[in-house]
């Protein structure tokens, strides 16, 4: 089953091995005064996909909620795809 990430990338849920929790990665080296929240999708033994949101300190809460929703939805649909019912924790 395909899952479409907010940035348009698609992943095959049955290939996912693990999904990390959302983490605050601190200041983003690619931007001035912006920081980054992210979680990682592990596919197979070596492939990883990072899903992230840049934020300014004033909009941390909104960005965190948004990324948490994406992560929880992904985990829920991943568990359904692999036939695992119940808890959607990571």
C-alpha positions in Angstrom: 0.0 0.0 0.0 1.3 3.4 -0.9 1.5 6.3 1.6 2.0 9.9 0.3 4.0 12.2 2.6 3.1 15.9 2.8 6.0 16.8 0.5 4.6 14.5 -2.2 7.1 11.6 -1.8 5.4 8.1 -1.7 6.5 5.1 0.3 5.4 1.5 0.2 4.1 0.8 3.7 5.0 -2.9 3.7 8.6 -1.9 3.2 8.8 0.2 6.3 10.8 -1.4 9.2 10.5 1.3 11.8 9.3 4.9 12.3 11.1 7.1 14.9 9.4 9.6 17.2 9.3 13.3 16.3 12.5 15.0 17.6 13.6 18.6 17.8 16.9 18.7 15.8 17.8 22.2 16.9 19.1 24.9 14.6 19.0 24.1 10.9 22.4 24.6 9.3 20.7 25.5 6.0 18.8 28.5 7.4 19.4 31.5 9.6 17.3 31.6 12.8 15.3 28.5 11.8 15.3 25.2 13.6 14.1 21.8 12.5 11.7 19.1 13.8 11.9 15.7 12.2 11.2 12.0 12.3 12.8 9.2 10.3 11.2 6.4 8.4 13.5 3.3 8.1 13.0 1.2 5.0 14.9 -2.1 4.7 18.3 -2.3 6.2 19.9 0.9 4.8 17.4 3.3 3.4 16.0 6.1 5.5 13.6 8.9 4.7 13.6 12.1 6.9 10.3 14.0 7.2 10.9 17.4 8.6 9.5 20.9 9.3 11.5 24.1 9.7 10.2 26.4 12.4 10.9 29.7 14.1 10.7 29.6 17.9 7.3 31.4 17.8 5.6 28.7 15.7 7.2 25.6 17.3 3.9 24.3 18.8 2.0 24.4 15.5 4.8 22.7 13.6 5.2 20.1 16.3 1.4 19.3 16.2 1.5 19.1 12.4 4.5 16.7 12.3 3.0 14.6 15.1 -0.2 14.2 13.2 1.7 13.0 10.1 3.8 10.6 12.1 0.8 9.1 14.0 -1.2 8.7 10.7 1.8 7.0 9.0 2.3 4.6 11.9 -1.4 3.8 12.1 -1.6 3.1 8.4 1.7 1.2 8.4 0.4 -1.1 11.2 -2.9 -1.7 9.2 -0.9 -2.5 6.1 1.3 -5.1 7.8 -1.8 -6.6 9.7 -0.9 -5.4 13.1 -3.9 -4.2 15.1 -4.2 -2.1 18.2 -1.6 0.3 19.6 -0.1 2.8 17.1 2.9 3.7 19.2 6.4 3.5 17.7 
